[in-house]
Amino acid sequence: ELSSGINAEYGGVGSDGHVASLFPHSTTLKSTVDFLHIHSPDPSVSPHRLTASLDLISRSRRVAVVVVGEGKRTVVDRLRQGDLEMPVAKVDAAEKLIWYVQKDLL
């Protein structure tokens, strides 16, 4: 277990608001285990993934979330409206959370 988290975490977001292979409505979002074996619901990628839990990501000192691509417009709109249902909206950091968002999505 990494009780103090990771020094820095960097990740992108999917068009459904998933982050780190943590998909919407998944029971894994509430896990407190540091690393998880995930079965991806997306048929275009490998179904088996190993990922950090949301809990571990949020204990990391610094977290950067990258939102790039036209397919992410809906995610940005939902975040700006205060929608907290998407996994990316649940990401936090122990010290610093940084968002890198493509300019024309704002």
C-alpha positions in Angstrom: 0.0 0.0 0.0 1.2 3.5 -0.8 -0.2 5.3 2.3 1.1 8.7 1.3 0.0 8.4 -2.4 2.2 9.0 -5.4 4.3 12.1 -5.9 2.7 13.0 -9.3 -0.1 11.5 -11.3 -0.8 12.5 -14.9 -3.8 11.3 -16.9 -6.3 12.0 -19.6 -10.0 11.7 -19.7 -12.3 9.7 -22.0 -15.3 11.0 -23.8 -17.5 9.3 -21.2 -15.7 11.1 -18.4 -13.6 8.1 -17.3 -10.1 8.5 -16.0 -7.4 5.9 -15.3 -9.7 3.2 -16.6 -12.2 4.0 -13.9 -15.5 4.0 -15.9 -18.8 5.7 -15.0 -21.1 3.7 -12.7 -18.4 1.2 -11.9 -18.2 -0.3 -8.4 -14.4 0.2 -8.6 -14.9 4.0 -8.1 -15.4 3.4 -4.3 -12.5 1.0 -3.9 -9.8 1.9 -1.3 -7.4 -0.7 -2.7 -4.4 1.1 -4.3 -4.3 -0.8 -7.6 -7.2 -2.5 -9.4 -7.6 -5.0 -12.1 -10.3 -3.5 -14.4 -12.4 -5.1 -17.1 -12.9 -2.4 -19.7 -16.4 -2.0 -21.2 -14.9 -0.5 -24.3 -14.6 -3.2 -27.0 -12.0 -1.2 -29.0 -9.3 -1.7 -26.3 -7.9 -4.5 -24.3 -10.5 -5.7 -21.8 -8.0 -6.2 -19.0 -6.3 -3.3 -17.4 -4.4 -2.5 -14.2 -5.0 0.9 -12.8 -4.6 3.1 -9.8 -7.7 3.5 -7.7 -9.5 6.9 -7.4 -8.5 6.9 -3.7 -4.8 6.4 -4.6 -4.9 9.1 -7.3 -6.5 11.6 -4.9 -3.8 10.9 -2.2 -1.1 11.9 -4.8 0.7 15.1 -4.1 0.1 16.6 -7.5 -2.4 15.4 -10.1 -2.7 16.7 -13.7 -5.8 16.0 -15.8 -5.5 16.5 -19.5 -8.7 17.2 -21.6 -8.0 17.3 -25.3 -10.0 16.6 -28.4 -13.4 17.6 -29.8 -14.9 14.4 -28.3 -14.4 15.8 -24.8 -16.6 18.9 -25.3 -19.5 17.2 -23.6 -17.3 16.3 -20.6 -16.1 19.9 -20.3 -19.7 21.2 -20.6 -20.9 18.8 -17.9 -18.0 19.7 -15.6 -18.8 23.4 -16.0 -22.4 22.7 -15.1 -21.3 21.1 -11.9 -22.0 17.5 -12.9 -20.2 15.3 -10.3 -21.3 12.0 -11.7 -18.4 11.4 -14.1 -15.2 9.8 -12.6 -13.0 12.7 -13.7 -15.2 15.0 -11.5 -14.2 13.0 -8.5 -10.4 13.4 -9.0 -8.7 15.3 -6.3 -5.1 15.7 -5.1 -3.3 16.0 -1.7 -1.6 19.3 -2.6 -2.2 20.4 -6.2 -4.8 19.5 -8.8 -4.0 21.0 -12.3 -6.4 20.9 -15.3 -5.0 21.2 -18.8 -8.0 21.8 -21.1 -7.8 22.4 -24.8 -8.6 26.2 -25.2 -11.5 25.9 -27.7 -13.3 23.5 -25.3 -13.7 26.2 -22.7 
